[in-house]
Each structure stands twice: as structure tokens, then as C-alpha cells.
């Protein structure tokens, strides 16, 4: 099947009588219920379960090894090559499979809230609830007429009921997530986990945006009353969602952003929040967003009352809620703002040795951006009996098609150009490692973040951490001085030094893979 034939076959499928284009939310919910794809909960949300796969399948993700992109992709464990010939064959099979279905669901919209940089997309779904997910997750057109006029720059084809034959199709298993940049196609099969749709589009944007000089970022963003913008980077469990949801600031977006010459913009039109142990008291914004039109994924629901039990992890710890971003109060629509004034890197250090807040030089910012550090806790996984350092490059390694240093260099240039203040905030442990010390007081963390955002830490005296080389403020409003110096919170200073050097060694070992960065950046890491 050549490119013209592929395009014609795809257009025929999209325009066939079986394909429903941009159905409104109530109709998609009705379709999902009639097709037994989910149930309604007591709040009106649609709950679906995803069977075997309750999270992403990184071993089943590929990029087609095409001539136009081959030299630009950072091939390896994350970006595994896939044969163009095998892709053509599998693509043809999936189209044939979908053409046999009585109903298909098509969403046309955008990735990117800024009209100047958005990518027109279409998502073709076998399941109605997946199309509802796409409707809530991406930027929606304003009318049916606008939707019909969209000429998709990329197409996502999701066929969870189609299973690959690895021996014949060249996949790793029956599941596949394959990106073809030349054909502008994302092919997904063998998995019902909706997150693959969202994250595969993000992977595409992480290739396309830098090509246009725009930094793509896995972060949340908000803006203050004076137009001051803040970015929050952090891996799962570091407090990114909690700290960026500030009642005194407007939310731009909670997960994916672009940074162009004009400022930052949300890539998405929705939120995909973890909801394990969700409570109305701790996270009222997410709690209240889970209503009619939102999607709950793998959340346990009482069969009689239809009340969701967010504490029940029977199906997975990775329970999710998807809802439009405007379900959150105090949100900026469209999600477009100016250049960041402040960047915050969040880490939950279970070793208890990183300062609760430290100011970073540009080189340190690039070092810690490339490192993307947090830690796994003892007991969270089988065999994990003590804190384990976890590094995810640029706080989003699974979604970066190109070399990490490309993103880091873009960040460094923008920090310079816009004189951005960058801070590393430890939301983890103080006074000892996990199991000995205590979790950082959330009120203190909020006070430190607030001080950073309003500029109170710009001129505060700092001291240099003798092991990590970080610049630690001597004072911070609302925080006891001794809390700011991690060594002073430990009962045994020798034990602190031992643990700190242990973590510093892990940083150094991890950073050895970045052989092509400048010596200044290499020197910005731990100094002991």
C-alpha cells in the first residue's frame, strides 16, 4: 500500500457511514453505556476498566525507521525502531479490522492551545469511551463546522480489539503503539488503556515542536495576578499537581506545555489525574471535576450505590480521572500565557538529604533537568526494601524522541534569554531517610514555593551545600531556619553525610551517560 493508497483508505474509513464525527459528550456517554463499555457512577462520571493493561506498555512502543527521521531519533530502549514494511502491513490489517465494525468514533481537534503552534489531529476509536477520553483530553473545536474543516496533521488510530501476531507483524507482543512521522500516523492496538492515546500525541509533539524552535515540556504551569508565569516539573508523587493548584493563581495546564518565542501554552484541553486515595478534603478541585462527562479508569465502584472507592487499588494503583481543563475553577482559557518568571523542579528525596529549597544556576538547572531525580520508597514495589534513586531525563524520558540534550540546551537558552529564576524543591524527607525522618511539612513547602514565586528569595543570602553544591537560602518567610539546612535536621551528622554522599554518587553515575554536554554542566552536579 503506497502513501496515496494509505491516505485514500484512511479517508474512506473516516468518511464512511459507520464513523460518527465529533459526537457531543451526552451521545458518547449513551453510546458507551449501550455498548456495555462502562457504567455511570453516583456523580455521573463514566467508569471504564481496561482489562490486562492498566498502564502504559513501554516495551510495545516503536517509531518507524523512516529516512526523513532516522538520523534525528535517539534510538534505544525508549525509541525502538520499526520496519516501514512491517508498519505498512500492520496498518493495512488494522484498517481492514476497523472497516468491519458497525460503528467507529472520530474526534477532530488540536494538540496545542496556541493557534499559532497547534497541531490539527484526528483520533479514530473502536470504543466510544476512548473517543470521549480524546474529546476531553485534547483541545476541542468550537463548532461542528470547525471540526469538519480540520485537515488533520496527525491521526491516531486506536483498535484495542485488534491483536498483533509478533512473529508475523514484528511487534514485541500482541500490543503495539507505533508512530510513523512520514505518514503522520499513530497506530495503537491490543490495549484498552486510554493513556496511550494521550502520551503518544505528546511524544509526537516532543518531536515536532523542537523542530520549530519550541521547547516541549512535561510540566504543569500557572500564572499569577501580575501575569507572572511559573512552571512545575516533577515525577509522580513529588507534588506537582498539588503545588501548581494554587487558589491565588490561574492554572494554565497540569501536564504538557510548549514554550515558544511568545510564551508558554498548554498542549492539552484536559487533565488526566491519578486518583488513588483521592479525597475531597485534600484535592477538592479534582474531586469536584469528576462529574458527568468525565471518565474514570479502573476505579472500583460499589455495585449498589455506584459510589467510587478511590482507596481501592484492586485493579491497579494507577487509577485515573480524565476531565476537561475547564472543569477546574480558576483556569486560564485558552491555556496561553507569557514567558515564565520562575521554574520549580520538584523531587521527593526519600534519602532525606537534599535541601527543601535551593536556587539553581543555569548550569545547575540543566544538570537537574537532565537528571530528573526522585526516589522510589521502600514497600512500593516487591524487593524495594530501602529508598531507591530514580532518574527520568527531562522529567519525561519515555516521551522524548530526540536526544535529551536538545531539550536541555533549549531550556538553558530560554532561562538565559528571559532571566528565569530556577529552584529545586525537595518535597520528600527531612531529619532522616524514609522510615527514620519525616515527610517535609506541606505548609513549609507551600511557603517556600510562594516565596520563590513572588521573588522573596531573589536577594536572600545563600550558603553552598558542601556535598551537592546547591545554593541554600539562609532564611525563608514561614519556615524555621534550621529546616532549610538538611544536615541540621539529622540527629547524627555523620550518618547524614554518609547518606548524602551515597545519593551524590548515584547522581554522578547516572550523569555519565551524558557525554556530549559541556564541562560546565557536568561540574554543576554534586561536588563531593
C-alpha positions as CSV (number, residue, x, y, z in Angstrom):
1,X,0.0,0.0,0.0
2,X,1.7,3.2,-1.1
3,X,1.2,6.6,0.6
4,X,-1.7,7.7,-1.7
5,X,-3.5,4.4,-1.2
6,X,-3.0,4.7,2.6
7,X,-4.4,8.2,2.6
8,X,-7.4,7.2,0.5
9,X,-8.1,4.1,2.6
10,X,-8.0,6.3,5.8
11,X,-10.2,9.0,4.3
12,X,-12.7,6.4,3.2
13,X,-12.8,5.0,6.7
14,X,-13.2,8.4,8.4
15,X,-16.0,9.4,5.9
16,X,-17.8,6.1,5.9
17,X,-21.4,5.9,7.3
18,X,-20.1,3.8,10.2
19,X,-17.9,6.7,11.5
20,X,-19.5,9.1,13.9
21,X,-17.7,12.5,13.8
22,X,-17.3,14.7,16.9
23,X,-20.3,13.4,18.8
24,X,-21.3,15.5,21.8
25,X,-20.5,14.3,25.3
26,X,-24.0,13.1,26.1
27,X,-24.2,11.0,23.0
28,X,-20.8,9.5,23.5
29,X,-21.8,8.6,27.1
30,X,-25.0,7.0,25.8
31,X,-23.1,5.0,23.2
32,X,-20.6,3.8,25.7
33,X,-23.4,2.6,28.0
34,X,-25.4,1.0,25.2
35,X,-22.3,-0.9,24.1
36,X,-21.5,-2.0,27.7
37,X,-18.2,-0.2,27.7
38,X,-18.7,1.3,31.1
39,X,-21.1,2.3,33.9
40,X,-22.2,5.6,35.4
41,X,-21.0,6.4,38.9
42,X,-23.0,8.3,41.5
43,X,-21.5,11.6,40.3
44,X,-22.4,11.0,36.7
45,X,-18.9,10.1,35.6
46,X,-18.4,7.2,33.2
47,X,-16.3,4.4,34.7
48,X,-14.5,2.0,32.3
49,X,-12.0,-0.8,33.0
50,X,-9.1,-1.6,30.8
51,X,-8.5,-5.3,31.3
52,X,-5.0,-6.7,31.1
53,X,-3.3,-3.3,30.7
54,X,-3.8,-0.7,33.4
55,X,-0.9,1.4,32.4
56,X,1.4,2.2,29.5
57,X,3.3,-0.6,27.7
58,X,6.8,0.9,27.1
59,X,8.1,-2.4,25.7
60,X,5.5,-2.2,22.9
61,X,6.2,1.3,21.7
62,X,8.0,1.9,18.4
63,X,8.9,4.6,15.9
64,X,9.0,3.7,12.2
65,X,12.6,3.9,11.0
66,X,12.0,6.2,8.1
67,X,14.6,8.1,6.0
68,X,13.4,11.6,7.0
69,X,13.7,11.0,10.7
70,X,16.2,8.2,11.1
71,X,19.2,10.5,11.9
72,X,17.2,12.6,14.4
73,X,15.7,9.9,16.6
74,X,17.5,8.9,19.8
75,X,17.2,5.2,19.2
76,X,17.4,2.8,22.1
77,X,15.3,1.3,24.9
78,X,12.7,4.1,24.7
79,X,12.6,4.7,21.0
80,X,12.8,1.3,19.3
81,X,12.9,1.1,15.5
82,X,10.1,-0.5,13.5
83,X,10.4,-1.6,9.9
84,X,8.5,0.6,7.4
85,X,7.4,-2.6,5.5
86,X,6.0,-4.1,8.7
87,X,4.2,-0.9,9.6
88,X,2.5,-0.8,6.1
89,X,1.4,-4.4,6.6
90,X,0.1,-3.9,10.1
91,X,-1.6,-0.6,9.2
92,X,-3.4,-2.3,6.4
93,X,-4.6,-5.0,8.7
94,X,-5.9,-2.5,11.3
95,X,-7.8,-0.5,8.7
96,X,-9.4,-3.7,7.5
97,X,-10.3,-4.7,11.0
98,X,-11.9,-1.3,11.8
99,X,-13.8,-1.2,8.5
100,X,-15.6,-4.4,9.6
101,X,-17.0,-2.7,12.7
102,X,-20.6,-1.4,12.8
103,X,-19.6,1.8,14.5
104,X,-16.5,3.9,14.8
105,X,-15.9,7.2,16.6
106,X,-13.8,10.1,15.2
107,X,-12.7,13.1,17.1
108,X,-11.2,16.1,15.3
109,X,-9.4,18.8,17.3
110,X,-6.0,20.1,18.2
111,X,-2.9,19.4,20.3
112,X,-1.9,22.9,21.4
113,X,-3.9,25.8,22.9
114,X,-2.0,28.5,20.9
115,X,-3.4,28.9,17.4
116,X,0.0,29.7,16.0
117,X,1.6,26.4,17.1
118,X,-1.3,23.9,17.5
119,X,-1.3,20.5,15.6
120,X,-4.6,19.6,14.0
121,X,-5.3,15.9,14.9
122,X,-8.0,13.3,14.4
123,X,-8.5,10.3,16.7
124,X,-10.3,7.2,15.3
125,X,-11.6,4.9,18.0
126,X,-13.1,1.5,18.1
127,X,-14.6,2.3,21.6
128,X,-17.0,5.2,22.3
129,X,-15.4,5.8,25.8
130,X,-12.0,6.2,24.2
131,X,-13.4,8.8,21.9
132,X,-15.0,10.6,25.0
133,X,-11.5,10.4,26.5
134,X,-10.0,12.1,23.4
135,X,-12.8,14.7,23.4
136,X,-11.9,15.7,27.0
137,X,-8.2,15.4,26.7
138,X,-7.4,17.4,23.6
139,X,-8.3,20.9,22.5
140,X,-11.8,20.9,21.2
141,X,-13.1,22.8,18.1
142,X,-15.7,25.4,18.8
143,X,-18.3,24.0,16.4
144,X,-19.2,21.1,14.2
145,X,-18.4,23.2,11.2
146,X,-14.9,23.9,12.5
147,X,-14.4,20.2,13.3
148,X,-15.4,19.2,9.7
149,X,-13.0,21.7,8.3
150,X,-10.0,20.3,10.2
151,X,-7.3,18.8,7.9
152,X,-5.5,16.5,10.4
153,X,-1.8,16.9,10.6
154,X,-1.6,13.6,12.6
155,X,-4.0,10.7,13.0
156,X,-4.3,8.4,16.0
157,X,-5.9,5.0,15.2
158,X,-6.9,3.1,18.3
159,X,-8.0,-0.5,17.8
160,X,-7.8,-2.2,21.2
161,X,-9.7,-5.3,19.9
162,X,-7.0,-6.0,17.3
163,X,-4.1,-8.1,18.5
164,X,-0.8,-8.4,16.6
165,X,1.0,-11.6,15.8
166,X,4.6,-10.8,16.9
167,X,6.1,-13.4,14.7
168,X,4.3,-12.1,11.6
169,X,3.9,-8.4,12.5
170,X,7.3,-7.6,14.0
171,X,5.9,-6.4,17.3
172,X,7.1,-7.3,20.8
173,X,3.7,-8.7,21.8
174,X,0.0,-8.5,20.8
175,X,0.1,-4.9,21.9
176,X,1.6,-2.1,19.8
177,X,2.0,1.7,19.9
178,X,3.8,2.8,16.7
179,X,4.5,6.3,15.4
180,X,5.1,7.0,11.7
181,X,6.3,10.5,11.3
182,X,6.3,10.3,7.5
183,X,2.7,9.0,7.3
184,X,1.6,11.1,10.2
185,X,0.0,8.1,11.8
186,X,0.0,6.7,15.4
187,X,-1.2,3.1,15.4
188,X,-2.4,1.6,18.7
189,X,-3.7,-1.9,19.2
190,X,-4.1,-4.7,21.7
191,X,-4.5,-2.3,24.7
192,X,-7.5,-0.6,26.2
193,X,-5.5,1.8,28.4
194,X,-6.6,5.3,27.2
195,X,-3.3,6.9,28.4
196,X,-1.6,5.5,25.3
197,X,-3.6,7.9,23.2
198,X,-2.6,10.9,25.2
199,X,1.0,10.1,25.6
200,X,1.6,9.1,22.0
201,X,0.4,12.5,20.9
202,X,2.7,14.1,23.5
203,X,5.6,12.1,22.0
204,X,4.8,13.4,18.6
205,X,4.7,17.0,19.9
206,X,8.1,16.4,21.6
207,X,9.5,15.8,18.1
208,X,7.5,18.4,16.1
209,X,7.7,21.4,18.4
210,X,11.5,21.5,18.9
211,X,11.8,21.2,15.1
212,X,10.1,24.6,15.1
213,X,12.2,26.1,17.9
214,X,9.6,25.5,20.6
215,X,10.6,23.7,23.8
216,X,8.1,20.9,24.7
217,X,7.9,20.2,28.4
218,X,6.4,17.6,30.7
219,X,5.3,20.1,33.4
220,X,2.3,21.9,34.9
221,X,2.0,25.7,34.7
222,X,0.1,28.5,36.3
223,X,0.0,32.3,36.3
224,X,-0.3,34.9,39.0
225,X,-2.3,38.1,39.1
226,X,0.5,40.2,37.7
227,X,0.9,37.8,34.7
228,X,3.9,36.1,36.3
229,X,4.2,32.5,35.0
230,X,5.5,29.5,36.8
231,X,6.4,26.0,35.6
232,X,6.4,23.0,37.8
233,X,8.5,19.9,36.8
234,X,8.3,16.7,38.8
235,X,7.8,12.9,38.5
236,X,4.9,11.1,40.1
237,X,4.5,11.6,43.8
238,X,6.5,14.8,44.0
239,X,3.5,17.1,44.5
240,X,3.3,18.7,41.0
241,X,-0.5,18.7,40.9
242,X,-0.9,19.8,44.5
243,X,1.5,22.7,44.4
244,X,0.5,24.0,41.0
245,X,-3.2,24.1,42.0
246,X,-2.9,27.4,43.8
247,X,-6.2,29.3,44.6
248,X,-4.4,32.6,44.2
249,X,-3.1,31.7,40.7
250,X,-4.8,30.6,37.5
251,X,-4.0,27.1,36.1
252,X,-2.7,27.1,32.5
253,X,-2.4,23.3,32.4
254,X,-1.3,20.3,34.5
255,X,0.9,18.1,32.4
256,X,2.1,19.2,29.0
257,X,3.3,22.6,27.7
258,X,5.2,24.3,24.9
259,X,7.4,27.3,25.3
260,X,7.6,29.4,22.2
261,X,9.1,32.8,21.4
262,X,5.7,34.3,22.5
263,X,5.4,32.5,25.8
264,X,4.0,29.1,27.1
265,X,0.9,27.3,26.1
266,X,-1.0,24.2,27.2
267,X,-0.7,21.3,24.7
268,X,-3.9,19.7,26.1
269,X,-7.5,20.6,26.7
270,X,-8.0,18.3,29.6
271,X,-6.4,16.7,32.7
272,X,-5.6,13.1,33.4
273,X,-5.2,12.9,37.1
274,X,-4.2,10.0,39.3
275,X,-7.0,9.4,41.7
276,X,-5.7,6.6,44.0
277,X,-6.6,7.7,47.6
278,X,-8.3,10.8,46.2
279,X,-10.2,12.8,48.9
280,X,-12.4,15.8,48.8
281,X,-10.5,17.4,51.6
282,X,-7.0,17.1,50.1
283,X,-7.8,17.7,46.4
284,X,-11.2,19.3,46.1
285,X,-10.6,20.5,42.6
286,X,-10.1,17.0,41.2
287,X,-12.8,15.6,43.3
288,X,-15.4,18.1,42.0
289,X,-14.2,17.7,38.4
290,X,-15.3,14.0,38.4
291,X,-18.9,14.6,37.2
292,X,-20.9,13.9,34.1
293,X,-18.7,13.8,31.0
294,X,-15.5,12.9,32.9
295,X,-14.0,9.4,32.6
296,X,-12.8,7.2,35.4
297,X,-10.4,4.5,34.5
298,X,-10.1,1.3,36.6
299,X,-11.6,2.9,39.8
300,X,-13.6,0.4,41.9
301,X,-17.3,1.3,42.2
302,X,-19.9,-0.1,44.6
303,X,-22.4,-2.0,42.5
304,X,-25.4,-0.8,44.5
305,X,-24.7,2.8,45.4
306,X,-22.4,3.4,42.4
307,X,-20.1,5.4,44.7
308,X,-16.5,5.3,43.7
309,X,-13.9,3.9,46.2
310,X,-10.7,5.8,45.4
311,X,-8.8,3.9,48.2
312,X,-9.4,0.6,46.5
313,X,-6.5,-0.5,44.3
314,X,-7.8,-3.9,43.4
315,X,-7.4,-3.3,39.7
316,X,-4.4,-1.0,39.8
317,X,-2.6,1.7,41.8
318,X,-2.8,3.7,38.6
319,X,-6.4,4.7,38.7
320,X,-7.2,7.8,36.6
321,X,-9.7,10.5,36.1
322,X,-10.0,12.4,32.7
323,X,-11.9,15.6,32.5
324,X,-11.7,18.9,30.6
325,X,-9.4,21.5,32.0
326,X,-12.3,24.0,32.4
327,X,-13.8,21.6,35.0
328,X,-11.1,23.1,37.3
329,X,-12.0,26.5,38.8
330,X,-9.7,29.4,38.2
331,X,-8.3,28.1,35.0
332,X,-7.0,30.1,32.1
333,X,-8.9,29.5,28.8
334,X,-7.3,29.4,26.3
335,X,-4.2,28.0,28.1
336,X,-1.8,30.6,26.7
337,X,0.4,32.9,28.8
338,X,3.7,34.8,28.7
339,X,7.3,33.7,29.4
340,X,8.0,32.0,32.8
341,X,9.4,34.1,35.6
342,X,10.0,31.0,37.8
343,X,10.7,27.3,37.2
344,X,10.4,24.8,40.1
345,X,11.9,21.3,39.9
346,X,10.2,19.0,42.4
347,X,11.8,15.9,43.9
348,X,10.6,13.6,46.7
349,X,14.0,12.7,48.1
350,X,13.5,9.7,50.3
351,X,17.2,9.8,51.4
352,X,16.3,13.0,53.3
353,X,19.5,14.8,52.3
354,X,18.5,17.3,49.6
355,X,17.7,20.8,50.8
356,X,14.0,21.7,51.0
357,X,14.7,24.5,48.6
358,X,17.8,25.7,46.7
359,X,18.4,28.3,44.0
360,X,20.0,26.9,40.8
361,X,22.4,28.5,38.4
362,X,21.6,28.0,34.7
363,X,24.1,25.1,34.5
364,X,22.7,23.5,37.7
365,X,19.2,23.8,36.2
366,X,20.3,22.0,33.0
367,X,22.1,19.3,35.2
368,X,19.0,18.7,37.3
369,X,16.7,18.9,34.3
370,X,18.7,16.2,32.6
371,X,18.9,14.1,35.8
372,X,15.1,14.3,36.6
373,X,15.6,12.8,40.0
374,X,13.1,11.5,42.6
375,X,13.1,8.2,44.6
376,X,11.1,5.1,45.0
377,X,10.0,4.2,48.5
378,X,10.5,1.0,50.4
379,X,7.4,-1.1,50.1
380,X,6.1,0.4,46.9
381,X,7.4,-2.5,44.8
382,X,8.4,-6.0,45.6
383,X,12.1,-6.2,46.5
384,X,12.4,-2.5,47.3
385,X,13.5,-2.5,51.0
386,X,15.2,0.9,51.1
387,X,14.9,4.1,49.1
388,X,16.0,3.8,45.5
389,X,17.1,6.8,43.4
390,X,15.0,7.1,40.2
391,X,16.2,9.3,37.3
392,X,13.9,10.2,34.3
393,X,15.6,12.5,31.9
394,X,13.9,15.9,31.5
395,X,11.2,14.6,33.9
396,X,9.7,12.7,30.9
397,X,12.2,10.2,29.4
398,X,9.5,7.8,28.0
399,X,8.2,10.5,25.7
400,X,11.3,12.1,24.2
401,X,12.0,11.0,20.6
402,X,15.2,13.0,20.3
403,X,18.4,13.3,22.4
404,X,17.8,14.7,25.8
405,X,20.5,17.4,25.4
406,X,18.4,19.0,22.7
407,X,15.7,19.8,25.2
408,X,18.2,20.8,27.9
409,X,20.0,23.2,25.6
410,X,16.7,24.8,24.6
411,X,15.8,25.2,28.3
412,X,19.2,26.7,29.1
413,X,18.9,29.2,26.3
414,X,15.4,30.3,27.4
415,X,16.5,30.6,31.1
416,X,19.2,33.0,29.9
417,X,17.0,34.9,27.4
418,X,14.2,35.5,29.9
419,X,16.2,35.7,33.1
420,X,14.2,32.9,34.7
421,X,14.7,32.0,38.4
422,X,15.0,28.3,38.9
423,X,14.6,26.4,42.2
424,X,15.0,22.8,43.3
425,X,12.3,21.9,45.9
426,X,12.5,18.7,47.9
427,X,9.0,17.5,49.0
428,X,10.5,14.3,50.3
429,X,12.0,13.6,53.7
430,X,13.8,15.6,56.4
431,X,15.7,14.7,59.5
432,X,16.5,11.2,58.2
433,X,15.7,8.9,55.3
434,X,12.3,7.3,54.7
435,X,11.4,5.3,57.8
436,X,13.5,7.4,60.1
437,X,12.8,11.1,59.3
438,X,9.5,12.7,58.5
439,X,7.9,13.9,55.3
440,X,8.5,17.6,54.6
441,X,5.8,19.7,56.1
442,X,3.4,20.7,53.3
443,X,2.9,24.1,54.9
444,X,6.6,24.8,54.8
445,X,6.8,23.6,51.2
446,X,3.9,25.9,50.2
447,X,5.7,28.8,52.0
448,X,8.9,28.1,50.1
449,X,7.2,27.9,46.8
450,X,5.2,31.1,47.5
451,X,8.4,32.9,48.4
452,X,10.1,31.7,45.2
453,X,7.1,32.8,43.1
454,X,6.8,36.3,44.5
455,X,10.5,36.9,44.3
456,X,11.3,36.9,48.1
457,X,14.3,34.6,47.6
458,X,16.0,36.5,44.8
459,X,18.2,38.6,47.2
460,X,18.2,36.3,50.3
461,X,21.7,35.2,51.4
462,X,22.6,31.7,50.5
463,X,25.1,29.1,51.6
464,X,26.6,26.4,49.3
465,X,25.8,22.8,50.2
466,X,29.2,21.1,50.7
467,X,28.1,17.9,49.0
468,X,25.6,18.9,46.3
469,X,26.9,22.4,45.5
470,X,23.4,23.8,45.8
471,X,22.7,27.4,46.9
472,X,20.5,27.2,50.0
473,X,18.7,30.3,51.3
474,X,19.6,31.1,54.9
475,X,16.1,32.5,55.5
476,X,12.6,31.9,54.1
477,X,9.4,33.5,55.4
478,X,7.2,31.0,57.2
479,X,10.0,28.3,57.5
480,X,12.3,27.8,60.5
481,X,15.9,28.5,59.5
482,X,17.2,25.1,60.7
483,X,14.7,23.3,58.4
484,X,16.4,24.8,55.4
485,X,19.8,23.1,56.2
486,X,19.2,19.3,55.9
487,X,22.3,18.4,57.9
488,X,21.0,20.3,60.9
489,X,17.7,18.3,60.9
490,X,19.5,14.9,61.4
491,X,20.3,13.6,64.9
492,X,23.6,12.1,63.6
493,X,25.5,14.4,61.3
494,X,27.9,11.6,60.3
495,X,25.0,9.4,59.2
496,X,23.7,12.4,57.2
497,X,27.0,12.8,55.4
498,X,27.1,9.1,54.6
499,X,23.6,9.2,53.0
500,X,24.2,12.4,51.2
501,X,27.4,11.1,49.6
502,X,25.6,7.9,48.7
503,X,23.0,9.9,46.8
504,X,25.6,12.2,45.3
505,X,27.4,9.1,43.9
506,X,24.1,7.9,42.3
507,X,23.7,11.4,40.6
508,X,27.3,11.1,39.2
509,X,26.8,7.6,37.9
510,X,23.6,8.4,36.2
511,X,25.0,11.5,34.6
512,X,27.9,9.6,32.9
513,X,25.5,8.8,30.0
514,X,25.5,12.5,29.0
515,X,29.0,12.5,27.4
516,X,28.1,15.3,25.0
517,X,27.3,18.1,27.4
518,X,29.7,20.9,28.3
519,X,32.1,20.6,31.2
520,X,30.3,23.5,33.0
521,X,27.1,21.4,33.1
522,X,29.0,18.3,34.3
523,X,30.6,20.4,37.0
524,X,27.1,21.7,38.1
525,X,26.3,18.4,39.9
526,X,27.4,17.2,43.3
527,X,30.9,18.4,44.3
528,X,31.7,15.8,47.0
